[in-house]
Amino acid sequence: MRVEVDFDLCQGHAECQAEAPDWFTVGKGSEAKVRAKRGEIPADQLAAVKDAVKYCPTQALSLVEDDRTTRSE
């Protein structure tokens, strides 16, 4: 699973950074846009990242299943 950011929606509220500071950083001032780490989210950070996505006021964040992940059903 990985994070995608819609930069057109992001307004720099920094809720994501508050929920998952190891994964997100938000700039200051007029350049306040989120920066998310790239790649697979480690299991120990997944709950915090899910909360960051959930509490984003503009819904600029989404979780995407990695295409390379094999799921057994």
Secondary structure, 3 states (H helix, E strand, C coil): CEEEECCCCCCCCCHHHHHCCCCEEECCHHHCCEEECCCCCCHHHHHHHHHHHHHCCCCCEEEECCCCCCCCC
